[in-house]
Amino acid sequence: MTRFELVTRLVTVVTILLNFFVYFYPDLLNQQGQCDWHQFDSEPTTRLTATLPWLSQLPQSWTDKILLNFPSLRDKSETDTESIYDIHMLAFGDPQINGNWPSTPYIKRLDNYGNDYYLGHIYKTMKNRLRPSHVAVMGDLFSSQWILDSEFYNRTRRFTERLFPVPIEFKRNVVETFEKHQNYDWVGWLDKEVAMDPQDRFNSRVYNDVYNWFNRSDKFPNYENPLFINLTGNHDIGYSGDATWQHMARFHHLFGQNNYVINYNKGTPEEWRLVVLDSMTLEGPALQEEFVNYTWSFLNHLADKENPGFSGSTILLTHIPFYKKEGLCRDGPEHIYYENYEKEPYKNGKLRSQNHLSYDVSQKVLSIVFPNKDKAGIVLTGHDHEGCDDWYNLVDGEWVASKEQTNAEREPVREIVVRSMMGDFDGQTGILTGHFDYPSHNWQFEFTYCSFTVQHWWWASKVTVFLTILLQSIRFLI
């Protein structure tokens, strides 16, 4: 065997091992069950079924492992026949994708290109493995709100084609807007919003049993194309001291509304709701105070119109975490305001950045969104890339954050600050499972992370594939 043949075989083996590692990382890098939906004690044990009969004859742990990693072998029909569906949500924290400019070095352009597909690999792997009913990206979709409409369209196209790909019917608006590449008519959107009656605005943001944005009449989960939820982050529309009508208009146009509620199983014991809240426009002083007014109008209508008839559990999705004392999470409470800002003096005195929502706002929002004392609730947020996990207990009428649940005056509310899916934070996927427990007449929630690794391993798997093809081709020719 020549030295060239030895090197070729060695590179080939390394390629196979690296790609095995990259494609099967949920089971290689994570503890048993960490990358699967939680199995509750009160839930009948479920078993995945295979299209090949002989696979079902294997031990359950073997069959499940094979079917999770090779979804094409799985019989997918049985999950669409249930009347009450478990909540299966994947949550991805702060992807913050960068853009390219004429001055961007080619090595950085290549890095941005690879990063798109690194993040897309995580989503595709977990979506195919678990077939979620809902997917939420916790804000900060982009790395900066200070981009022109043209670049906003570029990144949105990348978002829907590389990171979180969907069929054309689900992204037709994105594709058509990108192809036109014209500045969005934010003035026209402004006029419509200002003229809208507050009650009509709220009514347009209340949905029932929506599992499919493309066809809202579908009343069962679309496991092939789950309901996709994009949250506003400070790098998408800006903090309230930065957010403009242009920022808000184009986000609404391409990513959806910033505040809304979806009710599921309304009027039944299994009732629950999903509240999407724009925490960027909860506080001020704001550049456009209308945004703050609209968000509080949404919350007040939620309290007055929806809460009286609502008896279930709530899942709240928002970007900025709630107030908590220093030391519970990496980021402590902090609010920064524009001062002596000569570049844009009209912003002086307005909110420039924040780590948490303020104490008062946190108290009000938690009380409105989680009105039922005997029902469990959970909050998913982003913003703090390190992630965090706390409980909010109601003590003497005050919501207090803690690492423990005390069940003092009501069911506590758990807040998960979803760790970022960026490579520097090991490419995390948050897995939220909700199951209705009939003995207690309450929803149960569990949350885990499925960790990947830094993006360099993904890059290595692709580079070695190229090298293997090159070396094997040369070997064949000579």
ZAMARGU-4260 file (C-alpha; in steps of 0.2 Angstrom, whole numbers, plus 5000, padded with zeros to 4 digits):
<rodrens>
0) 5000/5000/5000 | 5007/5017/4995 | 5008/5032/5006 | 4995/5040/4996 | 4983/5026/4998
5) 4986/5025/5016 | 4982/5044/5018 | 4966/5042/5007 | 4959/5028/5018 | 4963/5037/5034
10) 4954/5053/5028 | 4940/5042/5022 | 4938/5034/5039 | 4939/5051/5048 | 4926/5058/5036
15) 4914/5043/5041 | 4917/5045/5059 | 4915/5064/5059 | 4898/5063/5049 | 4892/5050/5060
20) 4895/5061/5075 | 4887/5076/5067 | 4871/5067/5061 | 4869/5057/5077 | 4874/5069/5090
25) 4858/5069/5100 | 4861/5051/5106 | 4880/5053/5106 | 4882/5069/5116 | 4867/5069/5127
30) 4860/5059/5141 | 4846/5046/5138 | 4830/5055/5135 | 4837/5072/5134 | 4833/5074/5116
35) 4816/5066/5116 | 4799/5072/5121 | 4797/5069/5140 | 4787/5054/5145 | 4776/5059/5160
40) 4772/5046/5174 | 4753/5049/5171 | 4755/5046/5152 | 4753/5029/5144 | 4769/5023/5138
45) 4770/5026/5119 | 4781/5017/5106 | 4786/5023/5089 | 4780/5011/5076 | 4790/5006/5060
50) 4785/5003/5042 | 4796/4988/5042 | 4787/4974/5053 | 4804/4966/5059 | 4810/4982/5067
55) 4795/4982/5079 | 4801/4965/5085 | 4817/4972/5092 | 4818/4978/5110 | 4808/4994/5112
60) 4824/5004/5116 | 4832/4998/5100 | 4817/5002/5089 | 4815/5019/5096 | 4833/5023/5094
65) 4833/5018/5076 | 4817/5026/5072 | 4822/5043/5080 | 4838/5043/5070 | 4830/5037/5054
70) 4813/5045/5052 | 4809/5038/5035 | 4807/5021/5043 | 4794/5028/5055 | 4775/5026/5053
75) 4769/5043/5055 | 4750/5041/5053 | 4746/5036/5071 | 4749/5053/5079 | 4737/5062/5068
80) 4722/5053/5075 | 4722/5058/5093 | 4709/5070/5100 | 4719/5079/5113 | 4737/5083/5107
85) 4752/5084/5118 | 4761/5100/5117 | 4777/5097/5107 | 4787/5113/5105 | 4805/5116/5099
90) 4813/5133/5105 | 4828/5141/5098 | 4837/5155/5106 | 4844/5170/5097 | 4852/5164/5081
95) 4858/5182/5077 | 4863/5179/5059 | 4875/5191/5051 | 4875/5199/5034 | 4887/5203/5020
100) 4892/5220/5014 | 4904/5226/5000 | 4918/5227/5013 | 4915/5210/5021 | 4931/5199/5019
105) 4928/5183/5009 | 4933/5172/5024 | 4919/5181/5034 | 4907/5178/5020 | 4911/5160/5020
110) 4909/5159/5038 | 4892/5167/5037 | 4887/5155/5023 | 4893/5140/5034 | 4884/5147/5050
115) 4867/5147/5041 | 4869/5129/5037 | 4876/5124/5054 | 4860/5131/5062 | 4850/5124/5048
120) 4857/5107/5052 | 4852/5108/5070 | 4834/5112/5065 | 4833/5099/5052 | 4840/5086/5063
125) 4828/5090/5078 | 4813/5093/5067 | 4815/5076/5058 | 4818/5067/5074 | 4804/5074/5085
130) 4791/5080/5073 | 4785/5095/5084 | 4768/5103/5083 | 4776/5121/5087 | 4793/5129/5084
135) 4798/5146/5092 | 4813/5156/5088 | 4815/5167/5103 | 4819/5184/5095 | 4835/5191/5089
140) 4833/5183/5072 | 4846/5195/5065 | 4862/5202/5072 | 4857/5220/5070 | 4841/5230/5067
145) 4851/5244/5059 | 4849/5237/5041 | 4840/5244/5026 | 4825/5235/5019 | 4835/5227/5006
150) 4847/5218/5018 | 4832/5213/5029 | 4824/5204/5014 | 4841/5196/5011 | 4842/5189/5028
155) 4824/5184/5029 | 4826/5174/5013 | 4841/5165/5021 | 4831/5162/5037 | 4817/5153/5027
160) 4829/5144/5015 | 4844/5139/5025 | 4840/5140/5044 | 4822/5135/5045 | 4817/5129/5028
165) 4798/5128/5023 | 4789/5124/5007 | 4786/5138/4995 | 4767/5140/5000 | 4773/5145/5018
170) 4786/5157/5012 | 4778/5164/4996 | 4777/5182/5004 | 4795/5181/5008 | 4801/5176/4991
175) 4790/5188/4982 | 4796/5202/4993 | 4814/5197/4990 | 4811/5197/4971 | 4804/5214/4971
180) 4817/5221/4982 | 4808/5237/4985 | 4807/5247/5001 | 4792/5242/5011 | 4778/5255/5012
185) 4779/5257/5031 | 4770/5274/5030 | 4754/5265/5023 | 4756/5252/5037 | 4757/5266/5050
190) 4741/5274/5043 | 4732/5258/5045 | 4738/5254/5062 | 4734/5272/5069 | 4717/5271/5061
195) 4713/5254/5068 | 4700/5253/5083 | 4709/5245/5098 | 4695/5232/5100 | 4697/5227/5081
200) 4716/5227/5083 | 4714/5215/5098 | 4701/5204/5089 | 4713/5202/5074 | 4726/5195/5086
205) 4715/5181/5094 | 4716/5164/5086 | 4708/5147/5090 | 4716/5130/5087 | 4728/5136/5074
210) 4741/5123/5069 | 4745/5130/5052 | 4747/5148/5047 | 4744/5143/5028 | 4728/5134/5031
215) 4720/5139/5048 | 4705/5128/5046 | 4717/5113/5050 | 4712/5108/5068 | 4726/5095/5071
220) 4745/5098/5071 | 4755/5099/5055 | 4770/5088/5060 | 4778/5090/5043 | 4777/5109/5044
225) 4774/5114/5062 | 4767/5131/5067 | 4781/5143/5066 | 4782/5157/5079 | 4795/5172/5077
230) 4797/5183/5092 | 4803/5201/5091 | 4820/5204/5098 | 4831/5220/5101 | 4841/5215/5086
235) 4825/5214/5075 | 4815/5229/5079 | 4826/5238/5092 | 4823/5242/5111 | 4808/5254/5113
240) 4820/5269/5112 | 4826/5263/5095 | 4811/5255/5087 | 4804/5264/5072 | 4788/5262/5061
245) 4799/5255/5048 | 4807/5242/5059 | 4790/5236/5065 | 4781/5237/5048 | 4793/5225/5039
250) 4794/5213/5054 | 4775/5212/5053 | 4775/5210/5034 | 4788/5195/5034 | 4788/5187/5051
255) 4770/5190/5058 | 4762/5200/5072 | 4771/5205/5087 | 4757/5202/5100 | 4744/5188/5099
260) 4735/5174/5108 | 4731/5157/5102 | 4717/5147/5112 | 4717/5128/5111 | 4703/5116/5116
265) 4693/5131/5122 | 4679/5127/5134 | 4685/5110/5138 | 4695/5103/5153 | 4710/5102/5142
270) 4710/5121/5138 | 4727/5130/5136 | 4733/5145/5127 | 4749/5152/5119 | 4753/5170/5122
275) 4766/5179/5111 | 4771/5195/5118 | 4782/5209/5112 | 4793/5213/5127 | 4803/5226/5117
280) 4788/5238/5118 | 4782/5235/5136 | 4793/5249/5143 | 4799/5267/5139 | 4802/5280/5137
285) 4800/5275/5119 | 4804/5282/5102 | 4786/5278/5096 | 4775/5278/5112 | 4761/5271/5101
290) 4770/5254/5101 | 4770/5254/5120 | 4751/5259/5120 | 4747/5245/5108 | 4756/5232/5118
295) 4747/5237/5134 | 4731/5238/5125 | 4733/5220/5120 | 4737/5215/5138 | 4722/5225/5145
300) 4711/5217/5132 | 4718/5200/5136 | 4713/5203/5154 | 4696/5210/5151 | 4690/5200/5136
305) 4699/5183/5137 | 4703/5180/5155 | 4686/5179/5162 | 4681/5164/5151 | 4698/5156/5152
310) 4701/5142/5164 | 4717/5133/5157 | 4736/5134/5157 | 4746/5147/5148 | 4763/5146/5138
315) 4770/5163/5137 | 4783/5167/5123 | 4793/5183/5124 | 4811/5189/5122 | 4816/5199/5137
320) 4816/5189/5154 | 4806/5195/5169 | 4814/5204/5183 | 4824/5194/5196 | 4837/5199/5208
325) 4856/5199/5204 | 4864/5181/5204 | 4849/5170/5199 | 4855/5172/5180 | 4871/5178/5172
330) 4863/5194/5167 | 4857/5205/5182 | 4843/5218/5181 | 4849/5233/5171 | 4841/5247/5161
335) 4852/5260/5151 | 4845/5276/5144 | 4852/5287/5130 | 4862/5302/5138 | 4871/5315/5129
340) 4869/5306/5113 | 4875/5319/5100 | 4872/5307/5085 | 4854/5306/5087 | 4849/5319/5101
345) 4831/5316/5099 | 4834/5299/5108 | 4841/5307/5124 | 4831/5300/5139 | 4824/5286/5130
350) 4827/5267/5133 | 4843/5261/5125 | 4844/5243/5132 | 4838/5232/5146 | 4843/5215/5153
355) 4826/5211/5161 | 4809/5219/5162 | 4807/5231/5176 | 4800/5225/5193 | 4783/5233/5191
360) 4780/5228/5173 | 4785/5210/5178 | 4772/5210/5191 | 4758/5216/5180 | 4762/5205/5165
365) 4763/5189/5176 | 4747/5193/5184 | 4738/5196/5168 | 4745/5182/5157 | 4743/5169/5171
370) 4726/5172/5179 | 4722/5155/5186 | 4729/5151/5202 | 4726/5132/5201 | 4734/5130/5184
375) 4752/5127/5179 | 4761/5140/5167 | 4777/5142/5159 | 4787/5156/5151 | 4800/5154/5137
380) 4811/5169/5134 | 4828/5173/5125 | 4840/5188/5126 | 4852/5180/5139 | 4862/5169/5128
385) 4869/5158/5143 | 4851/5153/5147 | 4843/5152/5164 | 4829/5142/5174 | 4819/5150/5188
390) 4802/5149/5196 | 4791/5163/5200 | 4781/5160/5216 | 4767/5171/5222 | 4771/5176/5240
395) 4760/5189/5249 | 4753/5195/5232 | 4771/5197/5225 | 4779/5187/5211 | 4796/5182/5217
400) 4809/5173/5207 | 4818/5158/5215 | 4827/5142/5210 | 4814/5133/5219 | 4795/5132/5218
405) 4786/5135/5235 | 4768/5133/5230 | 4764/5147/5242 | 4748/5155/5236 | 4745/5147/5219
410) 4754/5136/5206 | 4771/5144/5202 | 4776/5149/5185 | 4792/5143/5178 | 4803/5154/5167
415) 4815/5146/5155 | 4828/5158/5147 | 4832/5148/5132 | 4851/5146/5129 | 4856/5152/5112
420) 4858/5140/5097 | 4874/5149/5091 | 4889/5138/5090 | 4898/5147/5105 | 4884/5140/5116
425) 4885/5123/5108 | 4870/5124/5096 | 4856/5121/5109 | 4838/5115/5105 | 4825/5118/5119
430) 4812/5104/5120 | 4796/5109/5129 | 4783/5095/5132 | 4766/5098/5138 | 4754/5084/5144
435) 4737/5085/5151 | 4736/5075/5167 | 4718/5069/5169 | 4719/5064/5188 | 4724/5082/5193
440) 4715/5091/5178 | 4730/5101/5175 | 4743/5102/5161 | 4761/5097/5165 | 4776/5104/5157
445) 4794/5098/5156 | 4809/5106/5147 | 4826/5099/5142 | 4840/5104/5130 | 4848/5094/5116
450) 4866/5100/5114 | 4876/5099/5098 | 4893/5107/5098 | 4903/5121/5092 | 4902/5124/5073
455) 4920/5119/5070 | 4915/5101/5070 | 4901/5103/5058 | 4914/5112/5046 | 4926/5098/5048
460) 4913/5085/5043 | 4910/5095/5027 | 4929/5099/5023 | 4933/5080/5025 | 4919/5075/5014
465) 4927/5086/5000 | 4944/5079/5004 | 4938/5061/5003 | 4929/5064/4986 | 4945/5073/4979
470) 4957/5059/4986 | 4946/5045/4981 | 4944/5052/4963 | 4963/5054/4961 | 4965/5036/4967
475) 4953/5030/4955 | 4961/5039/4940 | 4979/5034/4944
</rodrens>
